Amino acid sequence: MTPDPLNRLVAQLARLPGIGEKTAQRLAFHILRAPAEYARELAAAVLEVKEKVHLCTRCFSLTEQELCAFCRDERRDERVVCVVESVADLLAIERTREFKGRYHVLHGVLSPLEGVGPDQLRIKELLARLDEGKIEEIIVATNPDVEGEATALYLTRLLKPAGLKVSRLAQGLPMGGDLEYADQATLARALSARREL
């Protein structure tokens, strides 16, 4: 039998997304074997993130201040806003170093089966940003799955009447991919989104 404190730690770690019972147990044993200072620093980091990190009041990314670094950066183009599902998606786009506009994080996608409608997402806040009159283009960068496509379609129908340019990330074949291994939907999307050379 394992001690109760270790069982409680394993149970808490197993509640993390993507962490099963065995991985939680491995992590707990790692923490147990590590110096006490490591455990204190880990606990302090968890508490600090919960106490200091919150949502940006404009784009709903993560920040320690009222506005995140992207919203505070005057060099970014405020006329173009990329709408993403999550902060992880924002960071993925930012890693490309290709996008120089602003962001808006929805914190989810439309999913009627899970009870997620427009009111559960940050769509009203996006519409409020449009009232400032600076935004000219919205890039909808939701995932190319059923919920992401439904969200993109909903946003397009909502934003187009406002006279904005609404675009969607291109979809199709990945770089270095082989045509023979691509599925039909990916090939069809690549054909319809083809561009002139």
C-alpha distance (Angstrom), angle and dihedral (degrees) to the residues before:
residue distance angle dihedral
M1 . . .
T2 3.77 . .
P3 3.81 121.8 .
D4 3.80 117.7 -93.3
P5 3.84 95.3 -116.2
L6 3.82 89.7 55.5
N7 3.81 91.2 47.5
R8 3.81 90.2 50.7
L9 3.81 91.1 50.2
V10 3.81 91.8 49.4
A11 3.81 90.4 48.3
Q12 3.83 91.9 50.9
L13 3.81 93.9 46.4
A14 3.82 90.8 48.6
R15 3.82 88.6 59.2
L16 3.81 89.9 66.2
P17 3.83 114.0 100.8
G18 3.79 112.9 -95.4
I19 3.81 93.5 12.4
G20 3.77 115.4 116.2
E21 3.79 128.7 -168.9
K22 3.82 95.5 -88.7
T23 3.79 94.5 47.0
A24 3.80 90.1 46.9
Q25 3.79 89.1 52.2
R26 3.84 91.5 49.5
L27 3.81 90.7 49.8
A28 3.80 91.8 47.5
F29 3.81 91.6 51.6
H30 3.81 89.7 47.7
I31 3.81 90.4 53.4
L32 3.81 90.4 45.8
R33 3.83 92.2 52.6
A34 3.82 93.8 44.3
P35 3.81 121.3 90.3
A36 3.81 115.6 -85.0
E37 3.83 89.0 -113.1
Y38 3.83 89.7 63.1
A39 3.81 91.0 54.1
R40 3.83 90.9 48.4
E41 3.84 91.6 49.4
L42 3.82 91.2 47.7
A43 3.81 91.9 49.7
A44 3.83 90.9 46.2
A45 3.82 91.8 50.1
V46 3.82 91.2 51.3
L47 3.81 91.8 49.4
E48 3.81 92.7 44.7
V49 3.80 93.5 52.8
K50 3.81 90.5 50.0
E51 3.81 92.9 47.9
K52 3.82 101.5 40.4
V53 3.80 109.6 27.4
H54 3.80 118.4 80.1
L55 3.80 139.7 147.9
C56 3.80 121.8 -68.8
T57 3.80 108.8 -110.2
R58 3.82 91.9 -132.2
C59 3.82 110.2 36.0
F60 3.83 101.6 12.3
S61 3.78 95.6 -125.0
L62 3.81 117.5 135.4
T63 3.78 122.0 -81.1
E64 3.79 145.4 150.6
Q65 3.82 91.1 -138.0
E66 3.80 133.2 53.5
L67 3.82 91.7 -92.3
C68 3.80 125.2 33.0
A69 3.81 123.4 -121.6
F70 3.84 91.4 -97.8
C71 3.81 93.1 54.7
R72 3.82 92.7 44.3
D73 3.83 93.6 49.6
E74 3.82 105.6 100.9
R75 3.83 91.0 -166.4
R76 3.80 92.1 68.0
D77 3.80 118.3 96.7
E78 3.80 107.1 -109.3
R79 3.83 91.3 -168.8
V80 3.83 92.3 71.5
V81 3.81 121.7 58.7
C82 3.80 124.2 -174.3
V83 3.81 111.9 -151.8
V84 3.81 113.6 -150.7
E85 3.80 135.4 177.6
S86 3.80 97.4 -128.9
V87 3.78 145.3 4.2
A88 3.82 87.6 -105.1
D89 3.83 88.6 59.9
L90 3.81 90.4 48.9
L91 3.81 90.1 53.1
A92 3.82 91.3 48.2
I93 3.81 90.8 54.2
E94 3.78 91.4 44.4
R95 3.83 91.0 53.6
T96 3.82 89.0 63.8
R97 3.83 89.4 63.6
E98 3.82 87.1 -147.1
F99 3.79 101.3 105.0
K100 3.80 117.2 75.5
G101 3.81 100.7 171.2
R102 3.79 132.9 87.4
Y103 3.81 130.4 -80.8
H104 3.77 140.6 -132.3
V105 3.82 119.7 -162.8
L106 3.81 116.0 -152.5
H107 3.82 95.1 -169.6
G108 3.78 92.7 -137.5
V109 3.79 142.9 -5.0
L110 3.78 135.4 -98.8
S111 3.78 108.9 -78.9
P112 3.82 114.8 162.7
L113 3.81 91.6 -177.2
E114 3.81 89.6 60.2
G115 3.79 93.5 40.6
V116 3.81 94.9 -108.4
G117 3.78 111.6 142.2
P118 3.81 132.6 162.1
D119 3.81 91.6 -79.5
Q120 3.81 91.5 61.4
L121 3.83 92.1 55.8
R122 3.81 130.2 67.2
I123 3.83 92.6 -103.9
K124 3.83 97.0 118.8
E125 3.79 88.7 54.3
L126 3.82 90.4 51.4
L127 3.80 90.0 52.7
A128 3.81 89.7 49.3
R129 3.81 89.1 54.9
L130 3.80 89.0 55.7
D131 3.81 89.5 60.6
E132 3.81 88.8 68.0
G133 3.83 86.3 71.4
K134 3.80 96.8 -137.9
I135 3.83 99.9 102.5
E136 3.81 116.4 92.9
E137 3.81 102.1 163.3
I138 3.77 135.2 32.6
I139 3.80 118.1 -161.8
V140 3.79 109.7 -158.2
A141 3.81 106.2 -148.4
T142 3.80 102.4 174.8
N143 3.80 120.2 141.5
P144 3.82 117.8 -84.2
D145 3.81 93.6 -114.4
V146 3.81 129.7 106.5
E147 3.81 95.2 -87.1
G148 3.80 93.5 42.1
E149 3.80 91.9 50.1
A150 3.82 91.4 47.5
T151 3.80 90.0 50.7
A152 3.82 91.6 47.9
L153 3.80 91.1 50.4
Y154 3.81 91.9 47.8
L155 3.81 91.8 49.8
T156 3.80 92.3 46.6
R157 3.81 92.0 52.7
L158 3.80 89.6 47.4
L159 3.81 97.7 45.9
K160 3.82 105.0 36.0
P161 3.83 94.5 71.1
A162 3.84 87.9 57.4
G163 3.81 87.9 67.7
L164 3.79 94.3 -111.7
K165 3.77 126.0 142.1
V166 3.81 104.7 -114.6
S167 3.79 117.3 -166.5
R168 3.79 135.1 175.2
L169 3.79 128.5 -144.8
A170 3.79 111.0 -97.6
Q171 3.78 115.6 -104.9
G172 3.74 132.3 -160.3
L173 3.78 140.9 80.4
P174 3.79 120.2 10.8
M175 3.81 120.2 -125.2
G176 3.79 109.4 -90.2
G177 3.82 92.5 18.2
D178 3.81 123.8 136.7
L179 3.80 119.4 -125.3
E180 3.79 92.3 -140.7
Y181 3.83 91.3 60.8
A182 3.82 97.3 45.0
D183 3.79 117.4 105.5
Q184 3.80 121.4 -120.1
A185 3.80 95.8 -105.5
T186 3.81 92.5 52.0
L187 3.82 92.1 47.8
A188 3.80 91.7 47.1
R189 3.82 90.9 50.2
A190 3.80 91.2 47.6
L191 3.81 91.1 51.7
S192 3.79 94.5 48.3
A193 3.82 92.5 46.3
R194 3.81 94.7 47.0
R195 3.79 118.0 137.8
E196 3.76 134.6 -153.0
L197 3.81 117.7 -100.3
